[in-house]
Amino acid sequence: MSKISTQDNPSEPLAGQYVRHGSKLNGPVELLMVHRTTTTTAKAGTFVLRVHHTGRREYVSSLWDGPTPGTYALEYKGLRYTVSMTDDAATVAPAQGGTPPYINRGSGNSIAA
């Protein structure tokens, strides 16, 4: 028996529109933004977890500042995504034109969860 996906494009599992509730993003999947208490120069100050329907949490990626305010980048299962975020909503889309620029501003980022 094959597994039927409820998403429009299962090869891009995070892509879609999300409603933001503080550090939670509800959309095609549930995502949780978490601030690191300590960072290194190689790690962004915020990372993303995917929350499965069972409650299990899976590490997705660091959330890196993008080239413009309100844009971010992450990588999940070899796919790079651009995240556009406001206080109320977010859009996660496959990165266009190759690798999005990751900006590591002192191992932190501008997300306010």
C-alpha positions as CSV (number, residue, x, y, z in Angstrom):
1,M,0.0,0.0,0.0
2,S,1.5,3.4,-1.0
3,K,1.4,6.3,1.3
4,I,-0.7,9.3,0.0
5,S,0.6,12.7,0.7
6,T,-1.8,15.5,1.6
7,Q,0.6,18.2,0.4
8,D,0.6,19.7,-3.1
9,N,4.3,18.9,-3.6
10,P,5.7,16.3,-1.2
11,S,9.2,16.8,-2.6
12,E,9.2,20.2,-0.9
13,P,7.8,19.3,2.5
14,L,8.1,22.7,4.2
15,A,6.9,24.9,1.3
16,G,3.7,26.8,1.9
17,Q,1.9,29.6,3.8
18,Y,2.1,29.6,7.6
19,V,0.3,31.5,10.4
20,R,2.7,32.8,13.0
21,H,1.9,32.6,16.7
22,G,5.1,33.9,18.4
23,S,7.6,31.2,17.9
24,K,5.2,28.7,16.3
25,L,4.4,28.5,12.6
26,N,1.2,26.6,11.6
27,G,0.8,25.6,8.0
28,P,1.5,22.5,5.9
29,V,3.5,21.3,8.9
30,E,4.0,22.7,12.3
31,L,7.4,24.5,12.9
32,L,8.8,25.8,16.1
33,M,11.5,28.5,16.2
34,V,13.9,28.1,19.1
35,H,16.6,30.5,20.3
36,R,19.9,29.0,21.3
37,T,21.2,30.1,24.7
38,T,24.8,29.9,23.6
39,T,26.1,30.0,20.0
40,T,29.3,29.6,18.1
41,T,30.4,31.6,15.1
42,A,29.1,28.7,12.9
43,K,25.6,28.6,14.4
44,A,22.8,31.0,14.0
45,G,21.0,32.2,17.2
46,T,17.7,30.6,16.1
47,F,17.0,27.1,14.8
48,V,13.8,25.4,13.6
49,L,12.1,22.2,14.8
50,R,9.4,20.3,13.0
51,V,6.7,19.2,15.3
52,H,5.0,15.9,14.1
53,H,1.4,15.1,14.9
54,T,2.6,12.7,17.6
55,G,4.4,15.6,19.3
56,R,7.8,14.3,18.4
57,R,10.2,17.1,17.4
58,E,12.7,16.9,14.6
59,Y,15.6,19.3,14.0
60,V,15.2,21.1,10.7
61,S,17.9,23.7,10.4
62,S,19.5,26.8,11.7
63,L,17.5,29.9,10.6
64,W,19.9,32.3,9.0
65,D,19.3,36.0,8.2
66,G,18.6,36.6,4.5
67,P,19.8,39.6,2.5
68,T,16.8,41.8,3.4
69,P,14.9,42.4,6.6
70,G,12.2,39.8,7.2
71,T,13.8,37.2,5.0
72,Y,15.6,34.2,6.3
73,A,17.1,30.9,4.9
74,L,17.1,27.3,6.1
75,E,17.9,23.9,4.7
76,Y,15.9,20.7,5.2
77,K,16.8,17.3,3.8
78,G,19.1,18.8,1.2
79,L,16.6,21.5,0.0
80,R,17.2,25.1,0.6
81,Y,14.3,27.4,1.4
82,T,13.7,31.1,1.7
83,V,11.5,32.2,4.5
84,S,9.7,35.5,4.4
85,M,8.2,36.4,7.8
86,T,6.1,39.1,9.5
87,D,4.7,39.2,13.0
88,D,1.6,37.3,11.8
89,A,2.5,35.1,8.9
90,A,5.3,33.4,7.0
91,T,5.9,32.0,3.6
92,V,8.4,29.1,3.1
93,A,9.5,28.6,-0.5
94,P,12.2,26.7,-2.3
95,A,15.2,29.0,-2.8
96,Q,15.3,30.3,-6.4
97,G,18.5,30.8,-8.3
98,G,20.6,28.4,-6.2
99,T,21.9,28.8,-2.7
100,P,20.4,31.7,-0.8
101,P,23.0,33.9,0.9
102,Y,23.3,33.1,4.6
103,I,24.3,36.0,6.7
104,N,25.8,35.1,10.1
105,R,25.7,38.4,12.0
106,G,27.8,37.4,15.0
107,S,26.1,34.0,15.3
108,G,22.7,35.6,15.9
109,N,19.8,36.7,13.9
110,S,17.1,39.3,13.9
111,I,14.2,37.0,14.7
112,A,12.0,38.2,17.6
113,A,10.0,35.2,18.7
